[in-house]
Amino acid sequence: MNTDKELKPCPFCGEVPDFPTGDGTQYEIECCECGQAVASVQIRDLMDSEERLSDNFVNDRYAEKYIERAKMKAIDNWNTRDDQAALEENEALRLEITTLQMALEESEAKVKAINEIAGARAYDVDGMDTQLCEIWTISEQKGE
């Protein structure tokens, strides 16, 4: 593909994706790192009725000029976004992730503390059972 256009980084992870890939009927750009961003173009959607009628659609592929048009449109779609809004959304998501991670760590600490208390009480209960059995045995022996 002959293009001077460069692809912008993914708005979610910052990686620069590969140029459009497709099968002759559609082309897309997808972030291979996180998979969260995709720009896809159906070649047929870019063609007018005359172009559709005149294209031979050989081997399940549109003519090369339509394929190139679709690749360029996919690049334009990928590069068209409100960068500031994407950055703000990205920062908001990172903050939410950090908050959730902190809450998870706090919950894990509480569960650990509860398990430690429950384990100590289970030991005490076992000890109490033994003591109760001894008391029962003694009282049976005494005939009480």
N, C-alpha and C positions, 0 to 999 in steps of 0.2 A: 504494500500500500504506500503510495507516494503522498506523504503529508508533512507539512511543516508544523502542524498542530501538536502541542504537547498535552498530555493528560494531567489534570489536577490531581492532587493526592485525595485519597478516600476521606470523606468528611468525618468518618467514625474512628478510623485507626491511623490515618496519615500515610499509609502505603500508596505508592503509585501503581495502578493496575496495568495489565497488558493491554495492547491495542485490541480493537474489536475482533471477536471470533464469531463464526456462524457457519451456516450450512447452505448458503445460496438463497435462502428465503427470509432469513432474519439474522440480525447481528446484534451482539450485546457486549457490554463491558461490565465485568463484575470484579469486585475486589476479591482477590484470591486469598488475602490475609484473613479478613474477618467475615467476608460474605454478606455484609450488611447493606452494601450499596450496589445497585444494578441499574444500568441504562440499557434498554432494549428497544430495537426498532424492527418492525415488520416491513420488508421491502414493499410489499403490495400497498401498504398504507401511504407510501410516498409517491406512488404512481397515479397518474390520471387515467381516465378510461382509454384514451388513445394508446398510451404506453402499454397498458395491460393487453390490449388487443394486438398490438404489433410485436410484443415480446414472444419468442418461441418457447420459452421455459424449457430448455433442453436439459436433460438429465436432472430434473427437479431443481434447476437453478435458473434464476433470472439472469438477464444479460449483464455483462461486467459493469457497464455504465450505471446500472441500477444498484448493483452491489456496492460500488464505490460511493454512490450517493448515500446509501444506508450506513456505511461505515462512517462517513463524515457526519451524518446526522447523529449517530450514536456518540461520537466524540463531542459534538455540540451539546447533546443532552447531558452527558456526563459532566462536562465543564460548566454547565449552566446551573447555578444554585446561589442562594443568598449565603455567602461565606460567613457573614457575621451571625446570622441566625443559626447556621450549622455549628459554629464555634460555641455559641451560647448554649445550644441544645447539648452539645458534647460535654461542656463543662457542667451543666446541670446533671447530666447522666453520671458523670464521674463523681460528683458530690453525693448523689443518691447511692451509688455503689459503695462509697466510703462509709456513709451513714449505715447502710445495711451490713457491711462487714463489721463495723463496730458493735452494732446490735447483736450480730451473730456471736461475736467473741464474748460479749457480756452474757448472753444466754448460755453459751457453753460453760462459762465460769460458774454460773448459777447451777446448772445441771451437775457439774462436777462437785460443787459444795453439797448439793442435795444428796448425791450418791454417797459422798463421804459420811454425811450424817446418817443416812439410811443404813449404810454398812455398819456404822458404830452401834446403831440401835438394834440392828439384827443380831449383832454379837451380844448386846445386853439382853435381848429377848432370849437368846439361847441360854445365856447364863441364868436368867430368871426361871426358865423352864427346868433347868437342872436343879435349882434351889427349891422350886415348887415340888419337884419329884422327891427330893430328899425330905422335905417337910412332910409330904404325904406318906412316904415310907415310914418315917419316924412315928407319925401319928397313928398309922395302922398298927405298928408294933406296940404302941402303948395302948391300943384299943380305943382310942378316942374317936 
